[in-house]
């Protein structure tokens, strides 16, 4: 999943640790999401969206290159 997390965090001059504190997760979790090595759980995605005052869709986008399991 693609995301704008790094861009949004940098615009507010927050460190990964600052954002992690606001979301009540580890800095490593934020790093893994920013680098697209891990997708957030739905509750965490809602928390992140709330922290930034945005809709989830404004932060996270599906990676269109991933297969969806549909064979059309």
C-alpha positions in Angstrom: 0.0 0.0 0.0 1.3 3.4 -0.9 1.1 6.2 1.6 1.9 9.9 2.3 2.9 9.4 5.9 6.5 10.7 5.6 5.4 13.7 3.6 2.6 14.6 6.2 4.9 14.0 9.1 7.7 16.1 7.7 5.3 19.0 6.9 4.5 19.1 10.7 8.2 18.7 11.6 7.4 15.6 13.6 9.9 12.9 14.1 8.9 9.3 13.7 8.9 9.0 17.5 6.6 12.0 17.7 4.1 10.4 15.4 4.5 7.1 17.1 3.7 8.7 20.5 0.6 10.3 19.1 -0.6 7.0 17.6 0.5 4.9 20.7 2.7 2.6 18.6 6.5 2.1 18.3 8.7 4.3 16.2 9.7 1.1 14.4 6.0 0.6 13.4 5.9 4.0 11.9 9.1 3.4 10.0 7.8 0.1 8.6 4.6 1.8 7.4 6.5 4.8 5.9 8.9 2.5 4.0 5.9 0.4 2.8 7.3 -2.8 4.4 4.2 -3.1 6.5 0.6 -2.0 6.0 -1.2 -0.6 9.1 -4.1 -2.4 10.7 -7.4 -0.8 10.0 -7.7 0.6 13.6 -4.2 2.1 13.3 -5.0 3.6 9.9 -8.0 5.3 11.4 -5.8 6.6 14.3 -3.2 7.9 11.9 -5.9 9.6 9.9 -7.4 11.2 13.0 -3.9 12.4 14.1 -3.5 14.2 10.8 -7.2 15.3 10.6 -7.6 13.6 7.2 -9.6 10.8 5.7 -7.8 7.4 5.4 -8.0 7.7 1.6 -6.0 11.0 1.7 -3.1 9.1 3.3 -3.2 5.6 2.1 -3.6 4.3 -1.5 -3.7 0.8 -2.9 -0.6 -0.2 -4.8 -2.0 -0.9 -8.2 0.9 -3.2 -9.1 -0.2 -5.8 -6.5 -2.3 -8.7 -7.6 -5.8 -8.7 -6.2 -6.4 -12.4 -6.6 -8.9 -11.8 -9.4 -8.3 -13.5 -12.7 -10.2 -11.6 -15.3 
